[in-house]
Amino acid sequence: MKFVFFAGIFLMSIVASCSKQEFETLMVNQGMELENFAGSHPDSLVVFQNGVWRIILEKGNEDVVAEAGDSLFFDYAAYTFSSGPGLLFDTNILEKAEGAALGHDLNYYATRGTLVGRGKLVAGLDRGLVGAAVGEKCYVAFTARHGFGDVQIGMVPKSSPLIYEVWVKDVKKN
């Protein structure tokens, strides 16, 4: 009986180890895909910090840059990553939401405000917006490790890399 118990535990640890190894391999592959995407924007400044890529499509006012703890106000379109923006799964821009048949209360479609770098957003977006400037338009892209992990959330399949298109409206220093 002890043998069966320990054999079961051993097999479960092997399965868990394989799953963890598969996830780690997937994260490496996603990272390479995101890095290739970032490299495909030669005219854009690319910032890589804490496992997150910020591809600056339009520079903002570099005199007003968000630091951890500052209030940041922004519009966004959130996509699964598929060699670039894939499936739109969330946005606070009414026109984009209507085009993707996303339905929310009209109050949902307003510029968002949050304390950046304080864990108030999905980790990758939270990290990627540190250093963003007022008026900046950028992509913030990251692996599933910094997104929703190995869990399906709404329309987002588990282990999905994500990319957010972001328009920084304002930064208030705190």
C-alpha positions as CSV (number, residue, x, y, z in Angstrom):
1,M,0.0,0.0,0.0
2,K,2.8,2.4,0.8
3,F,4.4,1.6,-2.5
4,V,1.3,2.5,-4.4
5,F,1.0,5.8,-2.5
6,F,4.6,6.8,-3.1
7,A,4.4,5.7,-6.7
8,G,1.3,7.9,-7.2
9,I,3.1,10.9,-5.6
10,F,6.1,10.3,-7.8
11,L,4.0,10.1,-11.0
12,M,2.2,13.3,-10.0
13,S,5.5,15.1,-9.4
14,I,6.7,14.0,-12.9
15,V,3.5,15.3,-14.6
16,A,3.7,18.6,-12.7
17,S,7.4,18.9,-13.6
18,C,6.7,18.3,-17.3
19,S,3.9,20.8,-17.2
20,K,6.2,23.4,-15.6
21,Q,8.9,22.6,-18.1
22,E,6.5,22.9,-21.0
23,F,5.3,26.3,-19.7
24,E,8.9,27.5,-19.4
25,T,9.6,26.4,-23.0
26,L,6.5,28.2,-24.1
27,M,7.6,31.4,-22.3
28,V,11.0,31.3,-24.1
29,N,9.3,30.8,-27.5
30,Q,6.8,33.7,-26.8
31,G,9.7,35.9,-25.7
32,M,11.5,35.2,-29.0
33,E,8.3,36.0,-31.0
34,L,7.8,39.3,-29.1
35,E,11.4,40.2,-29.6
36,N,11.1,39.6,-33.3
37,F,7.9,41.7,-33.4
38,A,9.7,44.5,-31.5
39,G,12.6,44.3,-34.0
40,S,10.2,44.7,-36.9
41,H,9.7,48.3,-35.9
42,P,13.1,49.8,-36.9
43,D,11.8,53.4,-36.8
44,S,10.4,53.0,-33.2
45,L,12.2,53.2,-29.9
46,V,11.9,49.8,-28.2
47,V,12.3,49.7,-24.4
48,F,12.7,46.3,-22.8
49,Q,12.4,46.2,-19.0
50,N,11.3,43.5,-16.5
51,G,10.3,41.1,-19.2
52,V,8.1,43.6,-21.1
53,W,8.5,45.3,-24.4
54,R,7.3,48.9,-25.0
55,I,7.4,49.8,-28.6
56,I,7.0,53.6,-28.9
57,L,5.2,54.3,-32.1
58,E,4.8,58.1,-31.4
59,K,6.9,59.9,-28.8
60,G,5.3,61.9,-26.1
61,N,6.4,64.8,-24.0
62,E,9.6,63.4,-22.4
63,D,9.4,66.1,-19.7
64,V,6.4,64.3,-18.2
65,V,7.2,60.6,-17.7
66,A,5.3,58.1,-15.5
67,E,7.3,56.7,-12.6
68,A,6.1,54.0,-10.3
69,G,3.4,55.4,-8.1
70,D,2.3,58.2,-10.5
71,S,-1.2,58.4,-11.7
72,L,-1.4,57.6,-15.4
73,F,-4.4,58.2,-17.6
74,F,-4.7,56.2,-20.9
75,D,-6.8,54.7,-23.6
76,Y,-6.1,51.2,-24.7
77,A,-6.9,48.3,-27.0
78,A,-6.0,44.9,-25.6
79,Y,-5.2,42.0,-27.9
80,T,-3.9,38.5,-27.8
81,F,-0.5,38.5,-29.5
82,S,-0.3,36.6,-32.9
83,S,2.7,38.0,-34.7
84,G,1.3,41.4,-33.7
85,P,-2.2,42.4,-32.5
86,G,-4.5,39.5,-32.8
87,L,-7.9,39.0,-31.2
88,L,-9.2,42.3,-29.6
89,F,-10.5,41.2,-26.2
90,D,-10.9,44.5,-24.4
91,T,-10.8,48.2,-25.0
92,N,-12.0,51.5,-23.5
93,I,-12.5,53.0,-27.0
94,L,-16.1,52.7,-28.1
95,E,-15.4,52.6,-31.9
96,K,-13.0,49.7,-31.5
97,A,-15.4,47.9,-29.2
98,E,-18.3,48.2,-31.6
99,G,-16.1,46.9,-34.5
100,A,-15.2,43.8,-32.4
101,A,-18.8,43.4,-31.0
102,L,-17.6,43.9,-27.4
103,G,-20.5,45.0,-25.3
104,H,-20.1,47.1,-22.2
105,D,-22.1,49.8,-20.4
106,L,-21.3,53.2,-22.1
107,N,-19.6,54.3,-18.9
108,Y,-16.9,51.7,-19.6
109,Y,-15.6,53.7,-22.5
110,A,-13.7,56.4,-20.7
111,T,-10.1,57.1,-20.3
112,R,-8.6,54.9,-17.6
113,G,-6.7,56.2,-14.6
114,T,-4.4,54.1,-12.4
115,L,-1.4,54.2,-10.2
116,V,1.3,52.8,-12.5
117,G,3.9,50.3,-11.2
118,R,1.7,49.4,-8.1
119,G,0.1,46.2,-9.3
120,K,-3.3,47.7,-10.2
121,L,-3.2,46.4,-13.8
122,V,-2.2,43.1,-15.3
123,A,1.5,42.7,-14.5
124,G,2.9,43.2,-18.0
125,L,0.9,46.4,-18.6
126,D,1.7,47.7,-15.2
127,R,5.5,47.2,-15.7
128,G,5.4,48.4,-19.3
129,L,3.8,51.7,-18.6
130,V,6.5,52.8,-16.2
131,G,8.5,55.3,-18.2
132,A,5.7,56.2,-20.6
133,A,5.4,59.9,-21.5
134,V,2.3,62.1,-21.9
135,G,1.1,62.0,-25.5
136,E,3.0,58.7,-26.2
137,K,1.4,56.0,-28.4
138,C,2.9,52.6,-27.9
139,Y,2.5,48.9,-27.8
140,V,3.1,47.1,-24.5
141,A,3.8,43.4,-25.2
142,F,4.6,40.5,-22.9
143,T,4.5,36.8,-22.4
144,A,1.7,34.9,-20.6
145,R,4.0,34.9,-17.5
146,H,3.2,38.6,-17.1
147,G,-0.3,38.3,-18.4
148,F,-2.9,35.8,-17.3
149,G,-0.5,32.9,-17.0
150,D,-1.8,29.4,-17.6
151,V,-5.5,30.4,-17.0
152,Q,-8.2,31.2,-19.6
153,I,-9.7,34.6,-18.8
154,G,-12.8,35.4,-20.8
155,M,-12.0,35.4,-24.5
156,V,-8.2,35.0,-23.8
157,P,-7.0,31.4,-24.1
158,K,-4.7,30.2,-21.4
159,S,-0.9,30.8,-21.8
160,S,-1.5,33.7,-24.3
161,P,1.0,36.4,-24.9
162,L,-0.7,39.8,-24.9
163,I,-0.2,43.1,-26.6
164,Y,-1.8,46.4,-25.6
165,E,-2.0,49.4,-27.9
166,V,-1.9,52.4,-25.5
167,W,-2.4,56.1,-25.9
168,V,-1.0,58.0,-22.8
169,K,-3.3,61.0,-22.1
170,D,-1.9,62.3,-18.9
171,V,0.5,61.7,-16.0
172,K,0.0,63.2,-12.5
173,K,3.1,63.0,-10.3
174,N,2.4,61.6,-6.9
